[in-house]
Amino acid sequence: MPTTDVRAHSLPDLLAFLERARRRGQVHHDDRQQCWQVLGHPEGSRVLADPGTFSSDLGDLMPRQEDMELFQQGNFVRMDPPWHRRLRGLVSQAFTPRTVAGLAPRIAEVTRGLLDASGGDRGERLDLIDDLAYPLPVIVIAELLGLPTSDRPVFRRWADALFDRGNIEPDTPLPRLSAQAVRRSAPTMREMNGYLIDHIRAARARPGDDLTSGLVQAEVDGHRLNDTEIVGFVGLLLLAGHVTTTATLGNTVLCFDEHPDAASQVRADPTLLPAAIEEVLRVRTPFPRLARRATTDAEVGEAVIPAGDLVVTWLTAANRDERVFGDPDRFDIHRPANPHLTFGHGIHFCLGAPLARLEARIALGILLERYREIAVATDVPVEHRDPWLMVGATRLPLDVRTR
């Protein structure tokens, strides 16, 4: 069976590929990538909501690599029940609604401090990513973990290395692509693991009131976590705890620049901002896809997926399924229902989603309040990540005017 060319170097290219692929069915097998492509919203929800049938443990897909294996010991995103439940239960205590809501004053304080330091008020030019969208969530999550915020350039280098693996060919079979990713990321993983182990050992020797100190003292069903189990745990929170917010802040400004009427409406009525952010999350989904492995023969939509096969749920495509979203390619901040799958679905629903939403709402509210005009600069190019891996800007120069 022929396969569609999947090369994608920009978001429009990726969207075009997904719509071409959808013509082959909401669920179909891709011979070239050696996996099942799930493009529809109800079909994707079915896969993500059933961890017994569709496992998140893809360890056998990757070659043995010491640094990656160490990190994976505490990476609950790649775990199935019951261990997933045990580990997630620990960290969820730090992300209760009350705890997240209590961070609002600090988020606002950091936002204002970063914008004061950016020079935007004086020079009418700032880079949203460098000046705000990256440092804000890193400072917040680093403080939660007890990590020095002064090390955020190091954290950014790690994130760039892991989420910007250049020169990949999207039509490469997934097993081979995973093997390439492991080889390329090994030096970064080794450095990150060493850094985090030192931090964990220091927290064990001199515990404080941060989340890392809580983890070294916690028990899961009578089992205390060792240092190597905590490494992947802390590393996942550090990376996942900031990259989604960084992407969402940049993506929202880009959407507002492309749709000035929507931006004007939000300025006139700030209560529209949360719904606008949800629409941005739908049309510019930061992480485009999630992978699973079928543990048994399973019917999804009109397809029967054999046990052992790889399954890729395209969140980007599911979020533009016309059966769920009317006129799905239109940016509509007044959409009456927006059940997007951007943060996943089921037991692996993104733990940090409430924090990411809060950070985006506060930071964007302050931006709109401080600057009466915000426009993407035309004399300096916007730089984007590879949308095959993540949809977001790495450089976003803005021309701004204060009130």
Disulfide bonds with the S-S distance in Angstrom:
none
